[in-house]
């Protein structure tokens, strides 16, 4: 309910007790009057549209309420308080494009073990693929005007600068949540003194799940809180043959300091669908 307590968007799909849902609400004042408000079910399937008298979000001086309507009361089954648990709420100050929304949905679906009605592009969170559930982020393009070119998400890895990103191409990555430390970690290439327990795995795919190639990418790591860093000591290790081992791979050098505690490997070409990487 964007303005006052009149214009409402009503979802028609029923919800069930004890079932987790990934829902979203989109408001875009420039949309046609009958679809400014849109309720999305399981993250991406539209189930309700509504008009809104206001063409913009008013700059209210009072708080935003999530889970109930300010000043609106009801009785019995019509009480207006949300009766459930919210694991995560994400708000944006602009209406996301479809490419951006797809990336956010895959992040949430991986983190909470949810199924997407469509657009489930990141499958490395599956048990069979190693449970790379955490800090999922991605880049991708639906069209030249509907795309996300630089992402970091909730993790420490930022990927940008794809040299051959075309329509209907996405690169998503997530981690296994391992420690950012080298104690007791084996499986290292010759000459590497130690690697992190935390590893990442990628999906580089089209919307139908088929593998694609977005070209070379820049991969940056925020090493805040991890001690003094010498860029020339860093090695990016990619399981380029995708055999589940880093020991037989060639570590990449050439990291450069970007700013603060961020270091970047530029023009990385060894990232392909399904591979793992670590530092």
N, C-alpha and C positions, 0 to 999 in steps of 0.2 A: 504494500500500500504506500505509494510514493507521496501523495499529498492529501492530508486530511484523512477521513475514514469513509470515503465513498467509492472510489474506483478500486475494484478488487480483481485479482487474477485467481481463477478457481481451477485446480487440477481435477480431472475426472477419474484418474486411476485410483483405485483403492489402495490403502496401505494396511499392513498387517502387524500385529503386535509381535515383538521379538525379531523382526527382520531389519537388517541394516539397509539404508538407502543412500544413494548419492544423488542429491537433488540440487538444482540451481535456479536462480531467478535472474532474469535479464531485463533491464529497463533501458530503452533507447528512445529519447524524445523525438528524434528525427524519423522514426519508423512510422508507417501508416497508423492512423488513429486506432484501428482495431487490433493492432499487434505491438503496441509499445511495451506492454508488460507480457513477459513470456515465462511460464513455468516449465522447467525441463526435468524430466524424470529419468533416473539412472544416468544423469549427467548430460544426455544429449538428445533424447527423444522428446519432442515438444508434445505436451499434453494439455496445455491451456494457454489461451491468449486473451488479453483484455485491453480495453482502451484506458487512457489516462487523461484527465483534464489538463494536467500540467505538462508543458512541453520540456520542462527541465526539472532537475531535483532542487527544491528550494533550499536555501542556505539557512536551515533551522538553527536556533540557538540552544535547543534542548537535545537530549541524548537520543541515539538510535536504539530502538528496542528490537532484540532478536528473540523470538519465542512467544511474544504476545503483542497486542495492539494497545498503545497508550490511549487511555480514556474510553476503551470499548469493553463492555461487559457482556456476559451471557450466563445462561444457567443450563444445568444438565449437560447434554452432549454438545451444547453450543458454547461452552466456555472457550475463551480465546487464548488460553495459555497452551503452549506446546507441552505435551505430556510424553517426554522421552529424554534421551541423552544425545548431546551433540559432541561428537569427537573432534571436529575441526570445522571452523568457519573461515572462509577466505572472502575478502571484499576487494573489489577493484573500483577505481574512480572513473573507469571508462568501460563501455561495452566491449567485451572480448570478441575478436574474430573467431571464426570456426577453427582455424589452425591452433590458435592459442587455447581455446576451450578444450580441444582434443588433447593437448599436452597436459593441461591441468587435470582432466578427467583420468588420464593414465597414471598420473602421480597419485591421485587419491585411490584409484582402484588397486594399485600395487600396494600401497601402504596399509589399506584396511581389508584387503582380500575380497574386493567386491567385483562383481561381473558387470561389464558395460553392455548396454543394449547394442551398441555398434562402436566402431572406432577403437577396438582393443588392439593397439599396435605394439604395446610393450609386453612381451611374454616372458621376459627373463625373471619375472617375479614368481613364475610357476615353480613348484617343487622340483620337477624334472630338470629345470634349467638352473637350479642352484639357489633359489629364493633371494634374488637380488631385488629386494622389496623397497629399499630406503632411498630417499632423496632423489626420486625420479624427476628428470627434467628433459627438455628436448628442444630441438629446432625443427622447423618444417614449413612447407609452403602449399597452400591450396591454390592460390593464384598470386600474381605479382602484387596485388593489393591486400591479400589475406595471408599473412605469413609471420613467422617468428624467427629472427636470424641470430639472436644472441641470448643464451639462457644459462642460468646457474641454479635457480630454484633454492631449495633449503640446504643444499650440500656445499662442498668446497670446490667442486669442479664446474668450470664455466667453459662452454664450447661455442665458438663463433667462427665467422669467416669462411663458411663453406663455399668452395669455388665452383661447384656445379650442382647447386640446389635448384631443382625444377619443380613444376606443378606436381602435386600428389607424391611428394617425397618427404620423408621424415627421418630424423636421427634422434633416438631417445636413449638415455642411459640411467642406470640406477646402481646402488651399491649393496654389498652384503652386510653393511653395518659393522664390519670388523674394526679393530682398534687402529688408530693412526700411530702405530708403533711397530718396531721390527723385532722385538724380543721373541725368540723361539720360532721365527718364521723361516722356513726353508724354501725350496723351489725357486732358486735365484739363478740367473745366468752367470757365466764365468766373469769374474771381475766386479760383480756387484756385491757390496758388503752387506746389504740388508734391504729388505723391501717391507712395505706396510702389510699388515694383516688385511686391511680394507682393500677390496678390489671392486671394480665396476664392470658391468656387462652391457652391451649395446644391442639395440635393434635399429637397423638401417633399412627401412621398408617403405613400400607404397601402402595406400589405404587398404588394399586387399591382402596385405601381409607378405607380398612378394619382395624379395631382396632388391635393393637399388644401390646407387652410389651417388652421394651428395658431393663428391670430390674431396680435396684436402680440407682439413679443418684446423683451427687453432684451439689448443687445449690448455687452459690455465688452471692453476691450483692456488687456493688461498691457504698459506701455511702459517696463519696467525696462531700463536701460542705453542709452536712446535720448535722453538729454539732458533739459534742463529743458522742462517742458510747461506751457502755459497752456490750460486746458480750453476756453476760449472760442475758441481758435485752431483747434481740431480740427474736421474735417469728415468725416463718413461718406458715402462715395460709393457708391451702388447703381445698377447698370445695370438700372433698373426696367423699361425697355422690352425688355431682353434682346436688344439688337442688336449686342452685342460691343464697344460703345464707351461710355466714361464722359463724353466731352466734351459730350454733349447731355442729360446728367442734372442734376438739381438737388441740390447737396450738402446734407446734413442737418447742422444745428447743434444746440446744446443739450447737448453732452457735460458731464457732471458728474464731479467727483472722488469716487471711492468710498473708497479707502484705499490707502496705500502708493503704488504707481505705476500703479494701476488706474483707468481712466476709462470711464464708461458712457453709452451712448445708450439712453434708456428709451422704451418704447412704439413701437418701429419697426414700421411696417406695410407697408413696401415690399418686404420679403423674400418672394419667391414662388419656386415650383419652377424651378430652372435658372438663376437670376440670379447675377451676380457682385457682389462688394463689395470695397472697399478703404478705406484711411484716408489 
